[in-house]
């Protein structure tokens, strides 16, 4: 994969205010609410869970002790946390969360390089709507693919997803 380092914005007519704001919100959520990816309880409370979207009901599960198959190391895996908002809103909250430093770096790099061009082309408000609609559609695509490919495996329906 190639990483873009810049683009030419010779004909840009506007300052990409919403693009910068979206990058700032994503970074603030990752740093302060997700604790650089270490606050798993927050992450599991506000991520999109396919079964929650299908049923409309919040699902909370207990913590589990897992064993890493190669090393045999045991670790605690937090369960799904209670969601303090309607579960359908996780389609929006999850799009502002990231799974780690590399995830947020890659997403924000591409948003910084390409998002300003889209915002300049379609306008500020339409760009914000486009961003949010695409994020919700990505979450719904995950839900659809999980349900379609689960093959009756109920455990896969409670695997959370995040990121836009």
Buried (B, 14 or more C-beta within 10 A) or exposed (E): EEEEEEEEEEEEEEEBEBBBEBBEEBBEBBEEBBEEBEBBBBBBBBBBBBBBBBEEEBBEEEEEEEEEEEEEEEEEEBBBBEBEEEBEEBBBBBBBBBBEEEBBEBBBBEBBBEBBBBBBEEBBEEBBEBBBEEBBEBBBEBBBEBBEEBEEEEEBBBBBBBBB
